[in-house]
Amino acid sequence: MVGQISTCLATARLNIADLLNKSRGDLAYTLIDTDAQIPADVFERIRGIEGVLSARILLSNGAQASEARSYLEARRAAQQH
């Protein structure tokens, strides 16, 4: 699954700055820090990977509120299609 996620990011030309993957039994979580914001369509592709139960984007403290609003609007638009 980590390979599928990193492939989605690489296809979008997003650099992975840091990655942490932990598992216990059948469940795992992966934290990925990218050098740029993940576009809504890439995020939706990651959410659509078989076995992904949940995905979230956490914006850094330095992120502008307008960036967060733009991202959420793009995500809503992608969900409507």
N, C-alpha and C positions, 0 to 999 in steps of 0.2 A: 504494500500500500504506500509506503514512503516513496518508492520508486515512481508510482503513478502520480503522486502529488508533486514530486520534484520535476517530473516530465511536464506537467501542466505549467508549472512556473517557468521552466526553461523555454518552453514553446512561446511563452509570452515575453521572453527575454528579461525575466526577473531574476535577480541574483539572490541566492540564499546566503544571508550574512551569518546565520546561526541556526542550528537545528537540534532539537532534543526529542528523542523517542523513547518512551518507557512502556513496558508491558507487564501484565500479570495475568497469567492464564490466557483466556480468549480475548481479553480487552487490552487496548493500548491507547496511549495519547501521544500526539506529536505536536510540538511547539516549533513554529518556524518564524524566524525574523528575516524579513526581506529588506533590501536596500530602497525599495520604492513601494508605494501603495499598490495593493492587488486590485486590478480592475474587477468590476462586478461580474463580467462574463467568465473570467478565470475562476473567481470564487465559486460561482455556480457550478462550473465543471468539476471543481474539487469536491463540492458537496454531493455531486452526482456519482462519485466513484463508489462502486459496490463495496459495502462494508463500512463506509464513513457514516457514523451515527449522528455526528454533530460537528459543526464548524463555526468558528467565530473569528472576527477580525477585531483586534484591539489596536486602537490608534495610540501613538506615542503622546506623551504630555505636550510635546511641541506642535502637534497637529492642530491646524486651524479648525475652528468650528465649521467654517464654510466647506472645508474639505470633507468633513464628516457628513454634512448635509448632502453634498454632491454625491458622495459615495452611496448613501442610503437611497437617494432618488434614483440613481442608476441601477441599484439592486432591485428596487421595486419595479422599475421599468422592465428589467430582465425577467422578473418573475411573471409578469403579465404576458410574456410572449411564449 
